[in-house]
Amino acid sequence: CHLLRQSRKRMWIAMFTLTDDVLSQEILNAWERKVDVKVILDDEQYAVLGADGARLVEKGVPVVLDAHEARMHHKFAVLDDCVVTGSFNWTKQASMSNWENLCILRDPLAVSPFA
């Protein structure tokens, strides 16, 4: 959450599953701060019980649903000049219970392919 709260320029997110209300609220907070927020979500995961994508759309956050037959299984976010990526879906289960990995990339050469 710390990096989400600190974002001032951009928050570009590609996330397979988004059900963590705390992280979703940080996205909304960034949107209200006028951060350039863009979200891509898997279309099937968008519709699961507890999914937060519709909540973002209701508040005006640009959300694109990937409906390709192959699942959009990415889990990364470009937050200003860094990228967070790994196995971590933005779910309460991942935040509180699962063994997950999350890498923070700050080197411009590593960040540029995501941006």
N, C-alpha and C positions, 0 to 999 in steps of 0.2 A: 504493500500500500504506500510505502514511503515514496517510491519513485513515481507512483501515480499522482500523489498529492503534490509533488514538486514539479510536475510537467507544466510548462508554460507555453511552449510553441506547438507541439504536436503530440497526438496520441493516436497512432494508427494501429489497429488491433485486428489480427486474424486469429479466431478462436473457435475450436471445434465445439466446445460446450461452455456456455456462460450461464451459471445458476447461482453464483456467489453474490448475495445481495450487497455485501460490503464492497466488493470490487466493482460491482455495477454502479453503486452510489458514487464511487470515486470517478467513474467515467462521466456520470451526470454532473458531478462537481466540476470536472475539467471543462465540460461543455458550457457550463454556466460562467466559467472564468474566461470564456472565449478562446480556449485552446482549440486547435484544428483537430477535431475528433472524427475518425472514420472507423467503422467496424465492419468486418466480414465474418459472417457466421454460417455454419452448416445449416441447410434448410430443414433437415429432419430434427436436428438438435434444437433448433429455434422453437419447435413446437412441443418439446417435452415438458412434463409437469415441472413447474418451478423455474422455467427458463426466463431470463431477464431481457431478451432481445426486444420483445414488444414494448416493454417499459421504456427502453431507450428510444424506440421509434416514437412513442407517444409524446416524449419530451423534445422531439425534433432532431435527435442524433441521427446522422446518416448511417444507415445499416443496410448492407448488401447481403442477400442470401445466396449462397452458392448451391445451386441445384444440380450440379454435374453428377453424373452417375457414379463417379468415383468420389468418395467422401472427401470433403475439405477438412483435413485432419490437422491443420496447422495449429500451433499454440505459441504465438509470438506477439509482441507489441513493440512498436517503435515509440519510444518516449523521449521526446526532444532529440538528443544526440546519442542515445544508447538504444540497445535492443535487449529485451528480455525474452528468452526462448528456452524451451525444454519440454519435458513430459507433462508439465503442469497445466491442466485444464482449469479454467477459472470457475471452480465449483467449491462449495463448502467442504465436500468430501476431500478434495485435493488440498484445500487450505488447512484442514484440521486433522485429517486422519491418515491420508495416503503417504507412502514414501515416494517422493517426487524429486525431480531435478529441475533447477531453474538457473540458467546461465545469464549473466549480465555482460553484454558485449559493449565496449566503449571505444575500441579502436575504429577510427573512421573507415578503414579498409574492410572491416568486418560488418560495419553498420550499413555501408552504402548499398549493398545488394538488396537490403530490406526496404530502403527508403526510396 
